[in-house]
Amino acid sequence: MKQTYALLLFCLFALASFGQSTNLIRFYQNAKVGYKDATGVVIVQPEYVAGSEFSEGYAIVMQGGKRGYINAKGEVAIPFLYDDACLFVNGIAFVMLNKKYGFINTKGAFIIQPAFDYAEQFSNGLALVTQDGKTGFINTSGAFVIPAQYDKAMSFHNGAAAVRSNGKWGYIDANGKTILPMQYDVASAFRPDCTAEVLIGRERYKIDRTGKVLEKLKGHEEEEEREYRK
């Protein structure tokens, strides 16, 4: 019985160790990116112009001005086709091909065809996309859940998204219902504590999900304002 228990612990430890070792570690040499395993053995020689950390077993690397993906063995899993790309989240990543954004799976197959002028990664089950100059949100089937009707928007965070129309920002929920009307000159995403920062004129406030002002914030710097207004 003790031997069986010891064997079980060994197997669990081995599986945990294997899981931890599947992601390679990025390093730089002569302004190029390569990857090592957890013991320091070089698996991918420093040959890439740029490379990301690993996410869900894949990393983005750049070669010849194009982006592709390598797997945890250091092999090119998805070829160098894309002008822009992001890391996989829940097996989905946006990429830009021929100046249009779409979404691929970890096999490199498009699950949503490249038809958008801009896209961001899925968050709260929805992805921000821009089409014909307007921004809305699609689901993982590629259907618009919230029509492309906003001049600008931010991805969903903690159940709400900041959106802009006619020069003012407000907030919507995942059904497209307005939580807070378009009344702010600048707005941030809601944080996990359900607070956000907004600008009204030159004044900065912390608000809750009802729009109640919790605090008037001081020390607003021009650099912070530039960041908000992006």
C-alpha positions in Angstrom: 0.0 0.0 0.0 2.8 2.4 0.9 4.6 1.5 -2.4 1.4 2.3 -4.3 1.0 5.6 -2.6 4.6 6.5 -3.2 4.3 5.6 -6.9 1.2 7.7 -7.1 3.0 10.7 -5.6 5.9 10.2 -8.0 3.5 10.1 -11.0 1.8 13.3 -9.8 5.1 15.0 -9.3 6.3 13.9 -12.7 3.2 15.1 -14.4 3.5 18.5 -12.6 7.1 18.8 -13.6 6.3 17.9 -17.2 3.6 20.6 -17.3 5.9 23.2 -15.9 8.7 22.3 -18.4 6.4 22.4 -21.5 6.9 26.2 -21.9 10.3 27.3 -23.1 12.1 30.4 -21.7 12.9 33.3 -23.9 16.4 34.7 -24.0 18.2 37.3 -26.1 21.6 37.1 -27.8 23.1 39.6 -30.3 19.7 41.3 -30.6 18.0 38.1 -31.5 15.5 35.9 -29.6 15.9 32.2 -28.8 14.4 29.8 -26.3 15.8 27.5 -23.6 14.2 24.8 -21.5 14.0 24.9 -17.7 17.5 23.4 -17.4 19.1 26.1 -19.6 19.5 23.9 -22.7 19.0 25.9 -25.8 16.1 24.5 -27.8 15.7 27.3 -30.3 18.8 29.1 -31.4 18.6 32.9 -31.2 17.5 33.5 -34.7 14.3 35.5 -34.5 14.0 39.2 -34.8 11.3 39.2 -32.0 9.5 36.6 -29.9 6.9 36.5 -27.1 6.7 34.5 -24.0 4.7 31.3 -24.2 0.9 31.1 -23.7 -1.0 27.8 -23.9 2.0 26.1 -25.3 2.7 28.6 -28.1 4.9 31.7 -28.6 4.8 34.3 -31.4 8.0 34.7 -33.3 8.9 37.1 -36.2 10.9 36.2 -39.2 11.2 38.2 -42.5 8.7 40.8 -41.2 6.0 38.2 -40.7 4.7 36.5 -37.5 4.2 32.9 -36.8 4.0 30.5 -33.8 6.4 28.0 -32.4 5.3 25.2 -30.1 6.9 24.0 -26.8 9.3 21.8 -28.8 10.6 24.8 -30.6 9.1 23.8 -33.8 7.3 26.2 -36.2 3.7 25.1 -35.6 2.0 27.9 -37.6 3.9 29.4 -40.5 5.1 33.0 -40.9 2.1 34.5 -42.6 0.8 37.4 -40.4 1.5 41.1 -40.2 0.1 41.1 -36.6 -0.8 38.4 -34.1 -1.5 37.9 -30.4 -1.0 35.1 -27.9 -3.6 32.3 -27.6 -6.3 32.6 -25.0 -8.6 29.7 -24.7 -7.2 28.3 -27.9 -8.1 31.5 -30.0 -5.8 34.3 -31.3 -6.4 37.2 -33.6 -4.1 37.6 -36.6 -3.8 40.1 -39.4 -3.6 38.7 -42.9 -3.7 40.9 -46.1 -4.6 43.9 -43.9 -7.6 42.3 -42.3 -8.0 40.7 -38.9 -9.5 37.3 -38.2 -9.2 34.6 -35.5 -7.3 31.3 -35.7 -7.1 28.2 -33.6 -3.9 26.5 -32.4 -3.8 24.5 -35.7 -3.6 27.8 -37.6 -7.1 27.4 -39.1 -9.4 30.4 -39.3 -12.4 30.0 -37.1 -13.4 33.6 -37.9 -12.3 34.8 -41.4 -10.2 37.9 -41.7 -12.8 40.6 -42.4 -12.1 43.3 -39.8 -10.0 46.4 -39.9 -9.0 45.9 -36.3 -9.5 43.3 -33.6 -8.6 42.6 -30.0 -8.5 39.3 -28.1 -11.6 37.7 -26.6 -12.4 38.9 -23.2 -15.5 37.9 -21.2 -16.5 35.8 -24.3 -16.6 38.8 -26.7 -14.0 40.3 -29.0 -13.8 44.0 -30.0 -13.6 44.4 -33.7 -13.7 47.4 -36.1 -15.4 47.3 -39.4 -16.1 50.2 -41.8 -14.9 52.7 -39.2 -17.2 51.6 -36.4 -16.5 49.3 -33.5 -18.6 46.5 -32.0 -18.2 43.1 -30.4 -18.5 39.5 -31.8 -18.8 36.1 -30.2 -16.6 33.1 -30.9 -18.8 32.2 -33.9 -18.0 35.5 -35.5 -21.5 36.9 -35.1 -22.0 40.5 -33.9 -23.5 40.4 -30.4 -23.2 44.2 -30.1 -23.4 45.9 -33.5 -20.5 47.9 -34.9 -21.9 51.3 -33.9 -19.3 53.0 -31.7 -16.6 55.4 -32.7 -14.2 53.7 -30.4 -14.3 51.2 -27.6 -12.3 49.1 -25.1 -12.5 45.4 -24.6 -14.7 44.0 -21.8 -13.2 43.9 -18.4 -15.1 42.7 -15.3 -18.4 42.6 -17.1 -18.3 46.1 -18.7 -16.8 47.9 -21.7 -16.1 51.6 -22.2 -17.5 52.8 -25.5 -17.3 56.2 -27.2 -20.0 57.9 -29.4 -20.2 61.5 -30.5 -17.0 62.4 -28.6 -18.2 61.1 -25.2 -17.5 57.8 -23.3 -19.9 55.6 -21.4 -20.2 52.0 -20.4 -22.2 49.0 -21.7 -22.7 45.4 -20.4 -22.2 42.2 -22.4 -25.7 42.5 -23.9 -25.0 45.9 -25.2 -27.2 47.6 -22.6 -26.0 51.0 -21.4 -24.7 50.9 -17.9 -23.6 54.5 -17.7 -24.5 57.1 -20.4 -22.1 58.8 -22.8 -21.0 61.6 -20.5 -17.3 61.3 -19.9 -14.5 62.9 -21.9 -12.2 60.0 -21.1 -12.9 56.6 -19.4 -10.8 53.7 -18.2 -11.8 50.0 -18.0 -13.4 48.8 -14.8 -11.0 47.2 -12.4 -11.7 44.0 -10.5 -12.9 46.1 -7.5 -15.6 47.5 -9.9 -14.1 51.0 -10.0 -13.0 53.0 -13.0 -11.4 56.4 -13.6 -13.0 59.1 -15.7 -12.3 62.6 -16.9 -14.9 65.3 -17.0 -13.2 68.3 -18.5 -9.9 68.5 -16.6 -11.1 66.8 -13.5 -10.4 63.1 -12.8 -12.7 60.9 -10.7 -13.0 57.4 -9.4 -16.5 56.0 -9.9 -18.3 52.8 -9.2 -20.6 50.8 -11.5 -23.5 53.1 -10.8 -21.6 56.1 -11.8 -21.3 57.4 -8.2 -18.2 59.4 -7.6 -16.1 57.7 -4.9 -13.2 60.1 -5.0 -11.9 63.1 -6.8 -8.4 62.3 -7.8 -5.5 64.7 -7.5 -2.2 65.1 -9.2 -3.4 64.5 -12.7 -0.4 64.6 -15.0 -0.3 65.4 -18.7 1.3 62.0 -19.3 -1.5 60.2 -17.6 -4.0 62.2 -19.7 -2.3 61.2 -22.9 -2.5 57.6 -21.8 -6.2 57.9 -21.1 -6.9 59.5 -24.4 -5.4 56.8 -26.6 
